[in-house]
Amino acid sequence: MKAGLFWSTILPHLTKGPLRTLKVAEPDKILLSSLFEIETFWFEGGGRFLLGANQPSTADLILVCELMQLEDRNRILSPYKKVQQWMEDTREATQPHFDEVHRYLSEIKKRLQKKRTLDGKSETESNLNPKVASKI
């Protein structure tokens, strides 16, 4: 899969660096092909996680986090029942941290979207830092 939302759009805003331009020619085709491969190959072995493992690995976390960034993930993932179950299993196995991190990222995303709709008006950098207390 290609670089995620965080690396291509959120991080550059926070660091005032340039946005990466993602090619839009065939990402849907690549995404659907990747989801099919995950669904039919990477869940062999009987476990709840990638390659049949009984607990999530770093690979599970990275891939689930990439898929969580999809704008219309419920529609896109609807044909992939094993992928949906695996994402939920990974979420449950990493609680409460999974929801805490994704709540934080969702807040950042909302603030960045709001900033883009302000027609060029700039918010201060401190407004981009959501007030989320970490329990880690």
Secondary structure, DSSP 8 states (H G I E B T S, - for coil): ----HIIIIIHHHHHT--------SSHHHHHHHHHHHIIIIITTTSSSSGGG-SS--HHHHHHHHHHHT-TTHHHHHTT-HHHHHHHHHHHHHTTTHHHHHHHHHHHHHHHHHHHHTTTT----GGGGS-------
